[in-house]
Amino acid sequence: MSDRTPERAPTARPLRRAGAPLLAGALVLLVVAVVVIIVSFQRSIPTPHADKQRSYDPQPAVGYSGNGEATGAISPTWAFGVTTAWRIPYEVTGIGPKPLIYAQGTTLYALFQSQDHHSLDITVVAYDVSGDQPRELWSTAGTAPPSFVASHVVPVAHLLIIDRLVVDTTTGALSLVPWKDEHALTAVGDTVVVCDGNEACSGWTLEASSWELTWSSATGPQTTEKPTDEQITYPERPVIGTGENASVVLPIDLSLHPPQILDPRTGRITNLADPHAQSAARPRDLILASDGLVVADRNTAVLYDAEGFVVGAQSRSEVHRTPTRDGRVPTVSELGAFLDGGVPAWSTATVRVPPISANHPRFVLTMELTDASAIHDLDPNKNDLATTIPQFWPAQVRASSDGSVLYAEKDEGTHTKLFFDVSGQVAHGSAELTSATALTWVFDDLVVGVTNSGIVAFTPTNP
């Protein structure tokens, strides 16, 4: 209820006949002015940018009727096809910013930025997406800080940190963090780890209603590129270990400095002993596990626990297999076994792309189930898109727990995204799904993305 008293409508006065011609002229001028304003307003409304993302005819939205499960694996019902569940329209013009989306449980948070690059106006909205259509829970308009970049969300307690913006997920209230030239990397417990992109990180905690600096540490040279290989274990955040043994993996430039991990409670930094880490001639990958990490190149791998101690060294014979992303990050032991040529005990299957040969005369994705029960060659060009799919190496693969459906995407951009019905040997997709970016899996049978027309949710086709 508003605490403002409604304004009283102006009292009508009787018109005098002598003023009728003047009144008529005034009304004509008023009508012309209104028409001019409407035309000008319509011209100022952002219009869709004519590019390949708008080259499809949108499917009818059927609503969401799934069971709302979120196991980490995809639903077997994707074998029936892909359809659009619902849309939240928001036109993106030219190179204007697309909405940023983030899911927690049954709630989808969306941040909308003005398409006017001179404006810092933003709106943050929370939607309950458990029903047939998204239901707005709250909406807050505000102003973003200067040089605002909405690309990364760090959750801590009931808050979401987006660049320097803080969103209270319970009330929708917006505020700013005190650090200006640093960016939140991750949160562990109630500590937010913030790094400057150069050679410093700090830890902040929220005490009552104010942020308190708890420690500050010098680091090795940092990089804006992700130093981790995420196509094997798919970590949600750069954190290894749990509880008092948790450590943060820092974004260190491995061509200049050994890998580093940080204790989020004290800021203490540990260098990982690796004789090859600083060699530009031997690039190394960081592969995160649930209880540690692996530093590896094409031939060797060194295994560490969450405190930075070496727990093993071995050869690496795995370089051409991608495990499916099924919701669980492996242990160091499981990861080491996989890198040595074993099966990924934490995932349903692996996927590889055999080179074109006499045995494989066409482009296929070979899916091998972890339990060794079956190997399937899946042809992306047997699809319901009526389009030719050029050869690609999947950036991400997912599978149903029974291995009946495989999802593969080329990368996170506007490229190939397919659901394979393994037994039916057919791939499903849609032009609207292909155009979507920033795919966010809310449920096993509901994935949400962003296009130049707004936010779009996809769900399996009803059989």
N, C-alpha and C positions, 0 to 999 in steps of 0.2 A: 504494500500500500504506500502511495506517495505521501510525503509530509507537506506537500505544497497545496495550497487552496486553489481549486480550479478558478481560472479567470471567468468573470461574468461576460456573457455575450453582449455586444453593443445593443442598446435599445433602438428599435426601429422608429423612424420618424416619418410622418406623412409627407408625400411628395407634393410640390406645388406645380400646377399646370404650367406656369410661366417658365419653369426650368426644364420642361420636357425636352426641347431641342438640345439644350446643353447636355442633359443627361444622356441622350441618345448618342451624341458625339463622343462623350466620355466612355460609354460602353463599347463603341467601335474601337477606340484606341486601346481599351483594356483587352479586348479580344485579340487584337493584333499583337499586343505585347506578350500575351500568354502564349500565342502560337510561336512567336520568336523564341521565347524561353524554352518551350518544349523541344523545338527543333535543335536549339543549341545544346540542351541537356542530352538529347539522344545522340548527338554527334560526339559528346564527351564520354559516353559509356564505352568501356573497352570492348573492342570487337575481336573475334577469333583471328589469330594469326594464320595466314594461309600457308601451312606447311604440311609435311607428310603425316603429322599427328592428327590432322583433321580430314584425312582422305578416306574415312570410313563412314558408313551409315550406322549410327548407334543402334544397338539392339534394344528391344523393349526391356525395361527393368522388371524382373519378376518378383523381387523381394527375397528376403532370406528366410528359409524354413528349415535350417539345419538344427543339429542337436547342441551346438555351442561347446563342443569338446575341444580342448586345446592340449593334446598330448605331445606335440612337437612333430609328430608324423602327419602326413597328409591323409585325407580320407580316401578310402577305396572308391567312393562314389564319383571321383573325378574321371573315372573310366568312361562315364556316360557323356562327357563333354563339358564345355565351359559356357556359362551364361552370365549376364550382368544382373546383379542383385538389386543395386540401387546407386543413385548418383547424388552428389551434393554439388550443384552448379557453382562455378566460379571461373569466369573467363580470364585467361592469362593472355596478355597482349605482348607481341614481339618477344623480347628477352626478359620480360617482367618476371618476378619471382613466383614460383609455384607454391601452393600451400605445403607446409611441413606437417607431417602426420606422425603420431606416436600412439601405440596401443598399450594399455595396461588392463588386463582382465577383460571385462566386457565394455570398457570405455575407450573410445577413440578421441584423442585430442588433436585439434587442428589449429595451426597458426596461419592466418591469412595476412598478407602484406599488401599495401597499396601498390597498384600498378604504375603510379606516378613516381618516377625515380627521385623526384624532389621531396617526396613525402615520407615521413617515418610512421605514418598511421598503421596500426596493426589491430587485428581482432583475434582473440583466442576463444575457441569454442570447444566444449566437451560434449560428446554424443554417447548415449547408450546404444550400442549396436547389437544387442542380444535379440532384439525383436525383428519383425518383418522389415521395418524401415528404421533408419537412425532417429533417435529421439534426443533432442537438445536438452542437456542438463543445465548448462549455464553458458553465457556468452559475455566476454569482457572486451571492451575497446580501450585502446591505450596508445601510447607513443613509444616507439622503440628507441634505444640509445643510438647515438651517432655511430656510423660504420657497423651497424648491426648485420650479422651473418647468421641466418637461421638454417643451419645444416646439421646440427648435432644436438641430441637431447641427453642430459645426464639426470637420472632420477635419484633423489635422496629424500627418504621419509615420504612426506606428503607433497613434496615439491618437485617441479621439473625445471632444470636450469637449461636455458637456450641462449648461448653466447653470454651476454650480461643480464639477460632477462630471467626473472624468477616467476614461475606460475604456481600458485597455490591450487592444487587439484581439488580441494574440498570446497573452496569458495570462489575460485576464479580470480582472486586478487592478484595484481601484478606489482612487482617491485624490481629493484636492481641490486646486483651484487656489488661489493665495494671494489673488487679488482677491476682495473681498466685495460691493462695491456696484456692480460693473460687469459687463457681459455680453460674451462673445466675439462679435464681429461676423463675422470671417472669419480665415483664415490664408493667408499668402503665404510660400512656402518654409517656414522653421522659425520664422517670426514670427507670433504670434497678436495680432491687433488687437482691443483691448478698449475699449468705450465705456460711459460712465456714464449715457447717456440725457439728459444735461443739456448740458454744454459742455466735455467733456474726453474724450480717448481716450489710450490708452497701448499700448506694444508690449512683448510678453513672449516670451522664448525659453526653451526647456528645455535647461539646461546640466547634463550628467551626470544627476543625479536631482532637481535643484531648478530652479524657475522663476526667471528673472532679468528684472528690469525694464530694458529697453534705452532707452526714451524715453517721454516724456509730453508731450502737446500740448493746447493750448486750441483749441476748435472753435467754430463757430457754434451756435446753438440747435438741438438735436437733436429728432427726433420718433420716436414709437413706430410711426407709420404708415409703410408702405413708400413712399418718395418716387419709386420707379421704376415705369414702365409695363411690366409683365412679360408682357403679352398679345401682344407683338409679337416680342420676341427670346428670351424665356424663359431669362434667365441663371441659372446654378446658384448663383452667389455674386456679391457686389458688387465684382468685380475686373475691371479693364480692362487690356489690355496683357499682356506676358509678360516674364519675366526681369528685367533691370535697369530696364525701362520699365514694369513693372507698377505700377498705382495702385489704391487702395481708394476706392470711392465712398462717402462718408459719408452717414448718414441725417439730412440737414439739413432743417429746416422751411423750405421754399422760399418761404413767405409772409412770412418774417422775415429771410431771409439768402440770398445767392447760393449756388449749389451749390459744394461743396468736394470735392476729392480729396486723398488722403494718400499719401505715399511710405512704404510699410511698413518700409523699411530704416532711415529716419532720423526719421520722424514729421513731416517737413515738409509743411505744408498749403498748397494752392493754391486760391484763389478763382477760379471760372470767371466770366469777364467776360460778363455778360448783363444788359442794361438793364431787362428786364422780369421778372427772377427774383424781385424783392421785391414785386411788385405783386399784392396779393390779388385785384384785379379781373381779372387775367390769369393764371390758374393755369397752371403749367408742369409738364411731365412730364420725367423723366429716362429716356431709353431707352438701355440699355447695348448696346454693340457689343463685338466681340472686341478691337479695337485703339483704342477710344475711346468716346465717348458723344454723344448728341444731347439738347439741351434744346429742347423744343418746346411750343407751344400748338396751338390748332386751325388757325392760319393760317401760322405761321412756324416755322422750325427752324434752330438754330445747331449746327454740327458741331465737335467737339473731338477732338484726339488724346489718347493716354493720359497725356500730360504736362500737359494743360490748355490747349494752344494752339488757337486758333480755326483751323479748316481749311476752313470754308465756312459760308455762310448762304443760305437758300433758302426758298421757299414750301412749305407743307404742304398737299397736296390729298388725302392718304389719311387718312380718319377712320372708315371703315366696312368695313374689311377686316382679317381676322385671319389671319396666316400659320400654317401648320401647324408643330408642334413636331417637328422631325426630327433633333435631336441636334447641330446646328451653330449657333453664334451668328454673326450676320453681321458683316462689316467695316463701318466707318463709311461707306465709299463705297457699299456695297450697301444699307445702311439708308437713306442719303440718297436713293438712286434710288427706293426703295420709297415713302418718304414724299412724294416728288414725283409719285407716281402710277404708277411703274413696277412691274415684277413683283418678287417676293422671290426673288432668285437663290439664296438659301441654303435654301429650303424647297420642298416638293413642290407645294403648292397654297395658295390663300387661301380663306377662307370668309366669307361675308357673309349677312345676314338681310334680304332685300328686304321693304319695307313691303307690307302687304296692299293689293292693287290689282287692276285688271282683268287685268293680266298675271300677277299672283300672287294668286289669290283665296284661297289658304290659306297657312298657315305652312310655309315650307321653309327649308332651309339650302342656299345656292348655293355649290357647290365649283367653283373654277376652277383647272385645272392650270397650273403655272408655265410649262410648255412650250407653252401655248396649244392643246394637242391636243384639249381637251374642256372643256365646262361642264356640270355636273350639278345639277339641282334635287332635293334629297333631302328626303323627307317624314318627319319624326320620328314621325308618327302611323301610318305603315305599319310597325308593329313587332310583335315576338313577345311583348310584355309584356301584351297585351290591356288597355292603359290609354291614356288620352288625355294627350298631352304638350302643355301650354300653351306659348305662344311664349316663347322665351328667347334671349338673346345668349350664345354660348358663351364661357366663361372660358378654355377651353383646347381646342385642336383638334390632332389628330395624324393622320398618314396613312402608309400603306405607300408604299414607294419607287416602286411602279408605279402608285399612285393608285387601286388597286382597293378600298381600304378607308379609311374616314374614321372617326376617333373624335372625339366631341364630348361635353363635360360642361358642365353649367350653372355649377357652381362646385365648390369643394373640399368642400362639405358633403354632406348626405344628399339629393342632388337628382339630376336626370336625368344618366345616363351611357349613351351609346349607341355601338355599332359599326355603321356603315353598310356593307352590301354594295352598292357603287356600281352594279355591273351588274345585280344582282338587285333593286335599288330597295327594299330592306327593311332595317330597323334591328333590331339584336340587343341584348339586355340581360338582366338578371335582377334580381329584387327584392333579392337579397343584394348584388349589385354596387351597386345604387342606395343601399343602406344604408351602404356602406363609405365611410370617409373616409381622408384621408392616403394616397391611392394612390401606390405606389412601384413604378416600372417596373424590374424586375430584368432581364428579358430582353425581346426583341421580342414573345414569346408568353407572357409571365408577368408579371402585375401583382398586387401584394399590397396589401391595405388592412386597415383596422381597423374592427370593428363592436362593438356592445355585448356580443358573445359571444366576442370574441378577435380573432385575426389570421386573415385569409382570403386565399387565393391564387386567382386566376382565370386561365384558359387557354382558347384557342379550342376549340370543339367539334370532335371528330373527324368528318370528312366521312363 
